[in-house]
């Protein structure tokens, strides 16, 4: 390539070569295009890595997945939010008994029992228990596991217990705490004596007559580093190691004290839930499946190679079956219109005593009978409706009894039949454009056959994309884990409504957007007497505190996300420009050199040497549109959380508009990248040239795009199906003992990825071939470079005396002629 110094680049060089100069292939004399934009891209990437370096020092990605206790602290992490405790030695999450929830219910039952009534005067009992307490009952088993888990205290249960609902209610009886291990032993020297809330009407009676009745054994401090009230083990419940450092619960022999059949049912329901597939059963199945996939890694490699071979084979075969496949698809659409119209008509003629198939079989006989009556003229005395519509009147009427509905079916049948006729006329009038689109698809497949190394471009893109995504995810995790100390208030609140709000308004702890915090009840640290009820609503004490979310979405996260989008768009643009340049070199090469001339490496060199700045411009525009789309989507979610219906509708509409605009930008970007690869011009010049070229030939571009999309979908479906089937047979041959369900599903995913990569090469080759063909046709190029499939569509080639481009019809639309 001839390098043109930037200072010596003339206006002509900036605008690139004319179309007439492309007869010998893409432009050779090139210069760096849009270099300032490349510098901006490099500066933006440097800023991202600077933010990532700071996040690596200050953030902690473990906060995104480590278990959290009831206060929002992270198990197994040293530095907590707002200088919280060091929990490095306590990586396990367990559930202790909520003393306030359990103790309040048990203490009230004790006070209002027969024994409590015997110890109190009638006035004292009435004040403590009230008239609604009813007759005194026996003292309940206070340490009954079913009662501690929220089971009913008396009566029966007419329906089976729902384990999911049971656990949902039972979670209010527990506190999530971090522990050193899933130990089940308690300390004899560490006990907690229950004290009732001062606001309870029965509190005075309990303190007078049962001051030390409720005592709970607690886990030792080296196992549970919290206040004693938060380390109460649930009687009758043992802990065992679960996934993700969570201690799961199971009921043991201590639950044998349950006497009520309802309580036994509760116990069995919870035990079955704990041991169900939702917990360790599901984990065990997933672990088994992962282990099986690890054992069959050789099959995965073979399936990936087979998918690549099948994809290349499909691309080569496209040149042979593209025509029949596209014509068949067009005829299928015609038959679908025709069938739908016929079905509507037959439904309107169906009698009440026959099904649709019988109506279809008898339609011919009805038509013959009606025709015979009309031809003979023997209609005197006959029922006109029976003459016209058959003998349904004597068979219970029509299946569609409403005449209006039958008329609507007949009108629908006529409209659908008319659409079928219009579709057939449309095919006949645009047959030349369809044949041109088929020829372009065949030529694009021929390019892949001559240049199989082009498939390596999307494979390299995929590898770089996966590496970039993994790296970005790690950096992004550290960025969003930096929750500032003042993100939520550090001062306590008197009521839960102040902290968490209600149905109509938000509280101080969850008003942050887009990621809210949450509130927790600080019973041990409350300024009032120990043991504030969990249902506190109005009290002078301030016991509700805020905890931050696991992550935040701030300006750093927004910048990192935009950088992710720009890098991905830049990577996609590079691949598109490389393949387009290779197609351009191949298309204009003489027939004898098409299989020998180096194309991909030359195009790769030109793209990376001269045009990264132009690709940065196009990818920046696309990244901005995508960023705005996702931002509007985030605003719609916030509006939904705030119950703002107007803002929610507006943002959803904007999301749809931006989605459509994104599709348009992608289409124009691809056309611009093709022009850059062919002419070596800047992005704006190339985008304008591509837009003008598409506008001049919009109808032909539409046909080529539709046929390309059709082949693309068929190819992806073909690769997914064949890869899954071949993978199943290979797995059965090498590892017959392995359950094939999950591995075959993974093989289908491999086929899907490989299919999209392969078909993207073909789609870009189709677009590039068509642009090259239009340039050659409008400039009347001559020579032996034109592929055989497109020679019939060239008109009056004359390179010696180039004339104004000649177009056939409006927007390049011809009617059954060479267009």
C-alpha positions in Angstrom: 0.0 0.0 0.0 1.1 3.5 -0.7 1.2 5.6 2.4 0.1 9.2 2.0 1.5 11.6 4.7 -1.2 13.3 6.6 0.2 16.8 5.8 0.3 16.0 2.1 -3.2 14.6 1.9 -5.1 16.7 -0.6 -8.8 17.3 -0.7 -9.1 14.7 -3.4 -7.4 12.2 -1.1 -9.7 13.1 1.7 -12.7 12.3 -0.4 -11.1 9.1 -1.6 -11.1 7.6 -5.1 -14.2 7.8 -7.2 -16.2 4.7 -8.0 -14.7 4.5 -11.4 -11.3 4.0 -9.8 -12.4 0.8 -8.0 -12.2 -1.4 -11.1 -8.9 -2.9 -10.0 -10.1 -3.4 -6.5 -10.2 -1.4 -3.2 -8.2 1.8 -3.0 -4.4 1.2 -2.7 -3.4 4.8 -1.9 -4.6 5.4 1.6 -4.1 7.7 4.6 -5.0 7.7 8.2 -8.7 8.6 8.5 -10.2 10.4 11.6 -7.0 10.1 13.7 -8.3 12.6 16.3 -11.1 10.2 17.1 -8.7 7.4 17.6 -6.8 9.5 20.1 -10.1 10.2 21.9 -10.9 6.4 22.0 -7.4 5.7 23.5 -7.9 8.5 26.1 -11.3 7.1 27.0 -9.8 3.6 27.4 -7.0 5.0 29.6 -9.6 6.7 31.8 -11.4 3.4 32.2 -8.3 1.6 33.3 -7.5 4.4 35.7 -10.9 4.0 37.3 -10.4 0.2 37.3 -7.1 0.6 39.1 -8.6 2.8 41.8 -11.5 0.3 42.2 -9.1 -2.5 42.6 -7.5 -0.7 45.6 -10.7 0.5 47.3 -13.4 -1.9 46.2 -14.1 -5.5 47.1 -15.9 -7.7 44.6 -16.7 -10.2 47.4 -19.5 -7.9 48.5 -21.5 -8.9 45.5 -21.7 -12.6 46.4 -20.7 -13.1 50.0 -23.7 -13.8 52.4 -24.9 -10.9 54.6 -26.2 -10.9 58.2 -29.3 -9.1 59.4 -27.3 -5.9 59.8 -26.0 -5.9 56.3 -22.4 -6.9 57.2 -20.6 -9.4 55.0 -19.6 -12.8 56.3 -15.9 -13.5 55.7 -14.9 -9.9 54.9 -12.6 -7.7 57.0 -13.5 -4.2 55.9 -17.3 -3.6 56.3 -19.4 -0.6 55.3 -19.0 2.3 57.7 -16.3 0.7 59.7 -18.3 -2.4 60.7 -16.8 -5.4 62.5 -14.1 -7.7 61.1 -15.9 -10.9 60.1 -13.0 -12.6 58.3 -13.0 -15.5 60.7 -16.8 -15.9 60.3 -17.5 -16.9 56.7 -20.6 -19.0 57.3 -24.2 -17.7 57.3 -26.6 -19.3 59.8 -30.0 -18.5 61.2 -30.5 -17.9 65.0 -33.7 -17.6 66.9 -35.4 -14.2 66.8 -35.9 -13.8 70.6 -38.3 -10.9 70.3 -40.6 -12.8 67.9 -40.4 -16.1 69.8 -40.2 -14.8 73.3 -43.1 -12.3 73.0 -45.5 -15.0 71.9 -44.3 -17.5 74.5 -44.3 -15.0 77.3 -47.8 -13.8 76.5 -49.1 -17.4 76.5 -47.4 -18.0 79.9 -48.9 -14.9 81.4 -52.4 -15.7 80.1 -52.3 -19.4 80.9 -54.1 -21.1 83.8 -51.0 -21.0 86.0 -50.6 -17.2 85.3 -54.2 -16.5 86.1 -53.8 -18.4 89.4 -50.9 -16.1 90.4 -52.6 -12.8 89.5 -55.7 -11.0 90.7 -58.6 -10.7 88.4 -58.0 -7.1 87.8 -54.3 -7.7 87.1 -55.2 -10.6 84.7 -57.7 -8.5 82.9 -55.2 -5.7 82.5 -52.5 -8.0 81.2 -54.6 -10.3 79.0 -57.8 -8.2 78.3 -61.2 -9.4 77.6 -60.2 -10.8 74.2 -57.9 -13.3 75.8 -60.7 -15.7 76.5 -60.5 -18.5 78.9 -57.0 -19.4 80.2 -55.4 -22.5 78.7 -52.6 -24.8 79.6 -49.0 -23.7 79.5 -47.7 -24.5 76.0 -44.4 -26.4 75.3 -42.3 -23.3 75.1 -39.4 -24.9 73.3 -41.6 -26.6 70.7 -39.8 -26.3 67.3 -43.0 -26.1 65.4 -44.2 -23.2 67.6 -40.8 -21.5 67.3 -41.2 -21.8 63.5 -44.6 -20.1 63.5 -47.0 -23.0 63.7 -50.5 -22.7 65.1 -50.9 -23.3 68.8 -54.3 -25.0 68.7 -56.9 -26.4 66.5 -56.5 -28.4 63.3 -55.5 -27.8 59.7 -58.0 -28.8 57.1 -55.6 -28.5 54.1 -52.1 -29.6 53.5 -49.3 -27.3 54.5 -47.5 -25.4 51.8 -43.8 -25.6 52.6 -43.0 -22.5 50.6 -45.5 -20.4 52.5 -44.4 -22.0 55.8 -40.8 -21.0 55.3 -41.8 -17.5 54.1 -43.6 -16.9 57.4 -40.9 -18.8 59.4 -38.1 -16.5 58.3 -39.5 -13.8 60.6 -38.6 -16.0 63.5 -34.9 -16.0 62.6 -31.9 -13.7 62.5 -29.3 -14.1 59.8 -25.8 -14.2 61.5 -22.3 -14.9 60.4 -20.6 -17.8 62.1 -17.2 -19.5 62.2 -18.7 -22.9 61.3 -22.0 -24.7 61.1 -21.6 -25.8 64.7 -24.6 -27.3 66.6 -23.2 -27.0 70.1 -24.2 -24.3 72.5 -22.2 -22.9 75.4 -23.4 -23.7 79.0 -21.9 -20.4 80.2 -23.6 -18.2 77.6 -27.3 -17.8 78.1 -29.8 -15.2 77.4 -32.7 -14.4 79.8 -35.7 -13.0 78.0 -37.0 -9.5 79.0 -40.4 -8.4 77.6 -40.9 -5.1 75.8 -42.0 -2.3 78.1 -44.9 -1.4 75.8 -46.6 -4.8 76.1 -49.6 -4.8 78.5 -48.6 -8.1 80.0 -44.9 -7.0 80.5 -45.4 -6.0 84.2 -47.1 -9.2 85.0 -44.4 -11.3 83.4 -41.6 -9.4 85.3 -43.5 -9.9 88.6 -44.4 -13.5 88.4 -42.1 -15.1 85.7 -38.9 -12.9 85.7 -36.4 -15.6 84.7 -38.7 -18.2 83.1 -37.4 -18.0 79.5 -33.7 -18.7 79.3 -32.0 -19.6 76.0 -28.7 -21.3 75.4 -26.5 -19.5 72.9 -23.6 -20.3 70.7 -20.2 -19.4 72.1 -18.5 -16.1 71.2 -15.8 -17.8 69.1 -18.6 -19.2 66.9 -21.1 -16.4 67.0 -19.5 -12.9 67.5 -22.8 -11.0 68.2 -24.7 -10.0 71.3 -26.1 -13.0 73.1 -29.6 -12.3 72.0 -28.6 -12.8 68.4 -26.8 -16.1 68.9 -29.7 -18.2 70.2 -29.8 -21.7 68.7 -33.3 -22.9 67.7 -34.2 -26.0 69.8 -34.7 -29.1 67.7 -32.9 -27.7 64.7 -29.5 -28.8 63.5 -27.3 -27.1 61.0 -25.3 -28.6 58.1 -23.0 -27.3 55.4 -24.9 -25.9 52.4 -23.9 -24.2 49.2 -22.3 -20.8 49.1 -21.2 -20.9 52.7 -24.8 -21.0 54.0 -25.7 -23.3 56.9 -29.0 -25.1 56.1 -31.4 -26.2 58.8 -32.9 -29.6 59.5 -35.2 -30.8 62.3 -33.9 -33.5 64.6 -35.0 -35.7 67.5 -35.8 -32.8 69.8 -38.9 -32.3 67.7 -40.3 -35.6 69.0 -41.9 -33.6 71.8 -44.5 -32.3 69.4 -47.8 -33.7 70.5 -50.2 -31.9 68.1 -50.8 -33.6 64.7 -50.9 -30.1 63.2 -47.5 -29.3 64.6 -46.2 -32.6 63.4 -47.4 -31.7 59.9 -45.6 -28.4 60.2 -42.4 -30.2 61.2 -42.7 -32.7 58.3 -43.5 -29.9 55.8 -40.4 -27.9 56.8 -38.2 -31.0 56.9 -39.4 -32.0 53.4 -38.7 -28.5 52.1 -35.1 -28.5 53.6 -34.4 -31.8 52.0 -36.2 -31.1 48.7 -34.7 -30.4 45.3 -34.9 -26.7 46.0 -31.9 -27.1 48.4 -29.4 -29.8 48.4 -31.2 -31.9 45.8 -30.9 -29.2 43.2 -27.4 -28.4 44.2 -26.5 -32.1 43.9 -28.0 -32.4 40.5 -26.2 -29.3 39.2 -22.9 -30.6 40.7 -23.4 -33.9 39.1 -24.1 -32.3 35.7 -21.0 -30.1 36.0 -19.0 -33.1 36.9 -20.3 -35.0 33.9 -19.4 -32.1 31.6 -15.9 -32.1 33.0 -15.6 -35.7 32.2 -16.7 -35.2 28.6 -14.5 -32.3 27.7 -13.1 -34.3 24.8 -16.6 -34.4 23.3 -17.0 -30.7 23.7 -13.8 -30.1 21.6 -15.0 -32.6 19.0 -18.4 -30.9 18.8 -16.8 -27.5 18.4 -14.7 -28.7 15.5 -17.7 -30.5 13.9 -19.8 -27.3 14.3 -17.1 -25.3 12.4 -16.9 -27.9 9.7 -20.7 -28.1 9.4 -20.9 -24.3 9.2 -18.3 -24.1 6.4 -20.1 -26.8 4.6 -23.4 -24.9 4.8 -21.8 -21.7 3.5 -20.3 -23.5 0.6 -23.6 -25.2 -0.2 -25.6 -21.9 -0.1 -24.5 -21.2 -3.7 -26.3 -24.4 -4.8 -29.5 -24.3 -2.8 -30.0 -20.6 -2.2 -32.2 -20.3 -5.2 -34.6 -23.2 -4.5 -34.7 -22.3 -0.9 -35.7 -18.7 -1.5 -38.3 -19.5 -4.2 -39.7 -22.2 -1.9 -40.0 -19.7 0.9 -41.8 -17.3 -1.3 -44.2 -20.0 -2.4 -44.8 -21.1 1.2 -45.9 -17.5 2.1 -48.3 -17.6 -0.9 -49.7 -21.0 0.2 -50.0 -19.7 3.8 -52.2 -16.8 2.6 -54.2 -19.2 0.4 -54.6 -21.8 3.1 -55.7 -19.1 5.7 -58.3 -17.8 3.3 -59.6 -21.3 2.4 -59.8 -22.2 6.1 -61.8 -19.1 6.9 -64.2 -19.9 4.1 -64.6 -23.5 5.1 -65.3 -22.5 8.6 -68.1 -20.2 7.5 -69.6 -23.2 5.5 -69.1 -25.8 8.2 -72.3 -27.5 9.5 -73.0 -28.0 13.1 -72.9 -31.8 12.9 -69.5 -32.1 11.3 -65.9 -31.2 12.2 -63.5 -29.2 10.0 -62.1 -32.2 8.2 -65.6 -33.5 7.3 -66.5 -30.1 6.1 -63.5 -30.0 3.9 -64.3 -33.4 2.5 -68.0 -32.5 1.9 -67.3 -29.1 0.4 -66.8 -30.5 -3.1 -70.1 -32.4 -2.9 -71.9 -29.2 -1.7 -70.4 -27.2 -4.5 -71.4 -29.8 -7.1 -75.0 -30.0 -5.8 -75.4 -26.2 -5.7 -73.9 -25.9 -9.2 -76.3 -28.6 -10.5 -79.3 -26.8 -9.1 -78.2 -23.5 -10.5 -77.4 -25.0 -14.0 -80.7 -26.8 -14.2 -82.7 -23.8 -13.0 -84.7 -26.1 -10.7 -84.9 -23.7 -7.8 -88.7 -23.3 -7.6 -89.9 -24.2 -4.1 -86.3 -24.7 -2.8 -85.0 -22.8 0.2 -82.7 -20.1 -1.3 -80.2 -20.5 1.6 -80.1 -24.2 1.1 -79.5 -23.7 -2.6 -76.6 -21.3 -2.1 -75.0 -22.8 1.0 -75.8 -26.5 0.9 -77.9 -28.6 3.2 -76.8 -27.3 6.7 -80.3 -26.0 7.3 -81.5 -29.6 7.6 -78.5 -30.7 9.8 -78.9 -28.4 12.7 -77.6 -25.2 11.1 -74.1 -23.9 10.9 -71.2 -24.5 13.3 -70.9 -20.7 13.4 -74.5 -19.9 14.2 -74.1 -16.1 14.1 -74.7 -14.8 10.6 -72.5 -11.8 11.3 -69.6 -14.0 12.4 -70.0 -16.1 9.2 -70.0 -13.0 7.1 -66.9 -11.8 8.8 -65.2 -15.1 8.1 -66.2 -14.9 4.5 -64.8 -11.3 4.2 -61.6 -12.4 5.9 -61.3 -15.3 3.5 -61.7 -12.9 0.6 -59.2 -10.4 2.0 -56.7 -13.2 2.6 -57.2 -14.7 -0.8 -56.7 -11.2 -2.3 -53.4 -10.9 -0.4 -52.4 -14.2 -1.8 -53.1 -12.9 -5.3 -51.3 -9.7 -4.6 -48.3 -11.6 -3.3 -48.2 -13.7 -6.5 -48.4 -10.6 -8.6 -45.7 -9.0 -6.5 -43.4 -12.0 -7.1 -44.0 -11.9 -10.8 -43.3 -8.2 -11.1 -40.1 -8.4 -9.0 -38.7 -11.6 -10.3 -35.6 -9.9 -11.6 -34.9 -8.4 -8.2 -35.4 -11.7 -6.6 -33.1 -13.4 -9.1 -30.5 -10.7 -8.4 -30.8 -11.2 -4.6 -30.3 -15.0 -5.1 -27.3 -14.4 -7.3 -25.7 -12.1 -4.7 -26.2 -14.7 -2.0 -24.6 -17.3 -4.3 -21.6 -15.0 -5.0 -21.2 -14.3 -1.3 -21.1 -18.1 -0.6 -18.6 -18.4 -3.4 -16.4 -15.9 -1.6 -16.5 -18.0 1.6 -15.6 -21.0 -0.5 -12.5 -19.2 -2.0 -11.6 -17.5 1.2 -12.3 -20.0 4.1 -9.8 -18.1 6.3 -12.4 -15.3 6.6 -14.2 -17.4 9.2 -11.2 -16.9 11.5 -12.2 -13.2 11.8 -15.4 -13.8 13.8 -13.7 -16.5 15.8 -10.9 -14.1 16.7 -13.6 -11.5 17.5 -15.4 -14.0 19.8 -12.2 -14.8 21.6 -11.3 -11.2 22.1 -14.8 -10.4 23.1 -14.9 -13.1 25.7 -11.6 -12.0 27.1 -12.7 -8.3 27.2 -16.1 -9.2 28.8 -14.5 -11.3 31.6 -11.9 -8.5 32.3 -14.6 -5.8 32.2 -16.8 -7.8 34.6 -14.1 -8.1 37.2 -13.3 -4.4 36.9 -17.0 -3.5 37.0 -17.5 -5.6 40.1 -14.9 -3.7 42.0 -16.3 -0.4 40.8 -19.9 -0.9 41.9 -18.8 -2.5 45.2 -17.5 0.9 46.4 -20.5 2.0 48.5 -19.7 5.3 50.2 -20.1 5.7 54.0 -22.9 8.3 53.6 -25.0 6.4 51.0 -27.7 5.7 53.6 -28.2 7.5 56.9 -26.2 6.4 59.9 -28.6 7.7 62.5 -31.3 5.5 63.9 -35.1 6.0 63.4 -37.9 5.5 65.8 -40.3 3.6 63.5 -40.1 1.2 60.6 -42.2 3.6 58.5 -39.6 6.3 58.9 -36.9 3.9 57.8 -38.6 1.9 55.0 -41.7 4.0 54.2 -45.0 2.5 53.2 -47.0 1.6 50.1 -47.3 5.3 49.0 -43.9 6.7 50.0 -40.3 5.7 50.5 -38.4 5.8 53.7 -34.9 7.1 54.6 -33.2 3.8 54.0 -34.8 2.9 50.6 -35.2 6.2 48.9 -31.8 6.0 47.2 -31.9 5.3 43.4 -31.3 3.3 41.4 -30.2 0.9 44.2 -32.0 1.3 47.5 -30.8 0.2 51.0 -32.8 -1.6 53.6 -33.6 -1.3 57.4 -33.0 -3.6 60.3 -34.1 -3.5 63.9 -31.2 -2.9 66.3 -32.7 -4.6 69.4 -29.4 -5.0 71.3 -28.2 -1.5 70.7 -31.5 0.2 71.3 -31.4 3.0 73.9 -34.5 1.6 75.7 -34.8 -1.6 77.7 -33.5 -4.7 76.0 -36.1 -6.5 73.9 -38.0 -4.2 71.7 -40.8 -5.9 69.9 -40.4 -6.6 66.2 -43.7 -4.9 65.5 -42.5 -1.5 66.8 -44.6 1.3 65.3 -44.5 4.2 67.8 -41.9 4.5 70.4 -39.6 7.2 71.8 -36.6 4.9 71.3 -34.8 4.9 67.9 -34.1 1.3 67.1 -34.3 1.1 63.3 -31.1 1.5 61.4 -30.2 1.6 57.7 -27.9 -0.8 55.8 -26.5 -0.1 52.3 -27.1 -2.3 49.2 -24.5 -4.7 47.9 -23.6 -2.3 45.1 -24.2 1.1 43.7 -24.8 2.6 40.2 -23.0 5.9 40.1 -21.1 7.9 37.5 -18.2 5.4 37.6 -20.5 2.5 36.8 -22.1 4.6 34.0 -18.8 5.4 32.5 -17.6 1.8 32.7 -20.8 0.6 31.0 -20.4 3.1 28.2 -16.8 2.0 27.8 -18.0 -1.6 27.6 -20.4 -0.7 24.8 -17.9 1.4 22.9 -15.2 -1.3 23.1 -17.7 -4.0 21.9 -18.9 -1.8 19.0 -15.3 -1.1 18.1 -14.5 -4.8 18.0 -17.5 -5.5 15.9 -16.7 -2.6 13.5 -13.1 -3.9 13.0 -14.4 -7.4 12.0 -16.9 -5.9 9.6 -14.3 -3.6 8.0 -11.8 -6.5 7.6 -14.3 -8.9 6.0 -15.6 -6.1 3.7 -12.1 -5.3 2.6 -11.4 -9.0 1.9 -14.6 -9.3 -0.1 -13.7 -6.1 -2.1 -10.3 -7.5 -3.0 -11.8 -10.9 -4.0 -14.7 -9.4 -6.0 -12.6 -7.2 -8.3 -9.8 -9.7 -8.7 -9.6 -11.5 -12.0 -11.3 -14.9 -12.1 -7.9 -16.7 -12.3 -6.6 -14.9 -9.2 -9.7 -15.1 -6.9 -8.5 -18.3 -5.2 -4.8 -17.2 -4.9 -4.7 -13.6 -3.9 -4.2 -12.8 -0.2 -7.3 -11.0 1.0 -7.9 -11.3 4.8 -4.4 -10.4 5.9 -4.2 -7.4 3.5 -7.6 -6.1 4.7 -6.6 -6.6 8.3 -3.5 -4.5 7.7 -5.3 -1.7 6.0 -8.0 -1.6 8.7 -5.6 -1.5 11.6 -3.1 0.8 9.9 -5.4 3.4 8.5 -9.0 3.3 9.6 -9.3 2.6 13.3 -10.1 6.3 13.8 -13.1 6.1 11.5 -14.2 2.9 13.1 -14.1 4.7 16.5 -16.5 7.3 15.2 -19.1 4.8 14.0 -18.8 2.7 17.1 -19.0 5.8 19.3 -22.3 6.8 17.7 -23.7 3.3 18.2 -22.5 3.2 21.8 -24.2 6.5 22.6 -27.5 5.2 21.3 -27.2 1.9 23.1 -26.3 3.7 26.4 -29.3 6.0 26.1 -31.5 3.0 25.5 -30.4 1.2 28.6 -30.5 4.4 30.6 -34.1 4.9 29.6 -34.8 1.3 30.6 -33.3 1.9 34.0 -35.4 5.0 34.4 -38.5 3.0 33.5 -37.6 0.5 36.3 -37.2 3.4 38.8 -40.6 4.8 37.7 -42.2 1.5 38.3 -40.6 1.2 41.8 -41.9 4.7 42.6 -45.4 3.9 41.2 -45.1 6.7 38.6 -47.3 5.4 35.7 -46.8 8.5 33.5 -43.0 8.4 33.7 -43.1 4.6 33.2 -45.0 4.9 29.9 -42.9 7.7 28.6 -39.6 5.9 29.3 -40.9 2.7 27.7 -41.9 4.6 24.6 -38.4 6.1 24.5 -36.8 2.7 24.9 -38.8 1.4 21.9 -37.8 4.5 19.8 -34.2 4.2 20.7 -34.3 0.4 19.9 -35.5 1.2 16.4 -32.9 4.0 16.0 -30.2 1.6 17.1 -31.2 -0.8 14.3 -30.9 2.1 11.8 -27.5 3.1 13.1 -26.2 -0.4 12.9 -27.4 -0.7 9.3 -25.8 2.7 8.3 -22.6 1.9 10.2 -22.2 -1.4 8.3 -22.7 0.4 5.0 -20.1 3.1 6.0 -17.6 0.4 7.0 -17.9 -1.2 3.6 -17.2 2.1 1.9 -14.2 2.6 4.2 -12.9 -0.8 3.3 -13.4 -0.1 -0.4 -12.4 3.5 -0.8 -10.3 4.3 2.3 -12.3 7.5 3.1 -13.3 9.0 6.5 -16.4 7.9 8.4 -18.6 10.8 7.5 -17.7 10.7 3.8 -18.2 6.9 3.8 -21.5 7.1 5.6 -22.8 9.7 3.2 -21.7 7.7 0.2 -23.3 4.5 1.6 -26.6 6.4 2.4 -26.7 7.8 -1.2 -26.0 4.4 -2.7 -28.7 2.7 -0.6 -31.2 5.5 -1.4 -30.6 5.1 -5.1 -31.1 1.3 -4.9 -33.4 1.0 -1.8 -35.7 -1.6 -3.4 -32.9 -3.8 -4.5 -31.2 -3.4 -1.1 -34.4 -4.4 0.5 -34.7 -7.6 -1.5 -31.0 -8.5 -0.9 -31.4 -7.8 2.8 -34.6 -9.9 3.2 -33.1 -12.9 1.3 -30.0 -12.6 3.4 -31.9 -12.6 6.6 -33.9 -15.7 5.4 -30.6 -17.6 4.7 -29.2 -16.4 8.0 -32.0 -17.8 10.0 -32.1 -21.1 8.1 -28.3 -21.4 8.6 -28.4 -20.8 12.3 -31.3 -23.3 12.8 -29.4 -25.8 10.6 -26.2 -25.5 12.6 -28.0 -25.8 16.0 -29.9 -28.9 14.9 -27.0 -30.7 13.3 -24.5 -29.8 16.1 -26.9 -31.1 18.8 -27.6 -34.4 16.9 -23.9 -35.0 16.1 -23.0 -34.2 19.7 -25.5 -36.7 21.0 -24.1 -39.5 18.8 -20.5 -38.7 19.7 -21.4 -38.5 23.4 -23.2 -41.9 23.2 -20.3 -43.4 21.4 -17.6 -42.2 23.8 -19.5 -41.9 27.1 -22.7 -44.0 27.0 -23.1 -43.8 30.8 -23.6 -40.0 30.8 -27.0 -38.5 31.0 -27.2 -36.7 27.6 -29.8 -33.9 28.4 -27.5 -31.2 29.7 -24.5 -32.0 27.5 -26.7 -32.0 24.4 -28.2 -28.6 25.4 -24.6 -27.3 25.7 -23.8 -28.7 22.3 -26.9 -26.8 20.9 -25.5 -23.6 22.5 -22.2 -24.3 20.7 -24.0 -24.7 17.5 -25.9 -21.4 18.1 -22.8 -19.5 18.7 -21.0 -21.0 15.8 -24.0 -20.5 13.5 -24.2 -16.8 14.4 -20.5 -16.3 13.8 -20.6 -18.1 10.4 -23.8 -16.5 9.2 -22.5 -13.0 10.2 -19.6 -13.6 7.7 -22.1 -14.5 5.0 -24.4 -11.6 5.8 -21.6 -9.1 5.6 -20.2 -10.7 2.4 -23.7 -10.4 0.9 -23.9 -6.6 1.6 -20.4 -6.0 0.4 -20.8 -8.0 -2.8 -24.0 -6.1 -3.6 -22.3 -2.7 -3.1 -19.4 -3.8 -5.3 -21.9 -5.0 -7.9 -23.8 -1.7 -7.9 -20.5 0.2 -8.3 -19.5 -2.0 -11.2 -22.9 -1.8 -12.8 -23.3 2.0 -12.5 -19.8 2.6 -13.8 -20.1 -0.1 -16.5 -16.9 -2.0 -15.6 -15.7 -4.6 -18.0 -13.3 -7.4 -17.4 -13.2 -11.0 -16.3 -13.5 -10.2 -12.6 -17.3 -10.4 -12.5 -18.6 -13.6 -11.0 -20.6 -15.8 -13.4 -23.9 -15.5 -11.4 -23.9 -11.6 -11.8 -22.8 -11.3 -15.4 -26.3 -11.5 -16.7 -27.3 -8.4 -14.7 -24.6 -6.1 -16.1 -25.8 -3.6 -18.7 -23.7 -2.0 -21.5 -20.3 -2.1 -19.8 -18.0 0.5 -21.2 -15.1 1.6 -19.1 -13.5 3.7 -21.9 -16.4 6.2 -21.9 -18.1 6.2 -18.5 -21.5 7.7 -18.5 -23.9 8.7 -15.8 -25.1 5.8 -13.8 -28.2 4.2 -15.4 -30.9 2.9 -13.1 -33.7 0.6 -13.9 -36.9 2.0 -12.6 -37.6 3.8 -9.3 -35.0 3.0 -6.7 -33.5 0.3 -9.0 -36.8 -1.6 -9.3 -37.2 -3.5 -12.5 -40.1 -5.7 -13.6 -39.1 -9.1 -14.8 -36.1 -7.7 -16.6 -32.4 -7.5 -15.7 -32.1 -4.8 -13.1 
